[in-house]
Amino acid sequence: MAVPKRKTSKARRDKRRSAVWKLDAPALSKCSHCGELTSPHKVCSNCGYYKGVEVIKKEA
């Protein structure tokens, strides 16, 4: 069985456990038609518009 030859230093251990690898919050952009926050490059779920063109018919 493999056994470490040297003790892992606190700095090396803490670098590994740091928050560097954690995911960022998802990017959000304003809809050009209604101003609702949506994911970029996707149809707005509120109004159904994408790049100023109505893609999905939504009832008002």
Buried (B, 14 or more C-beta within 10 A) or exposed (E): EEEEEEEEEEEEEEEEEEEEEEEEEEEEEEBEBEEBEBEEEEBBEBBBBBEEEEEEEEEE
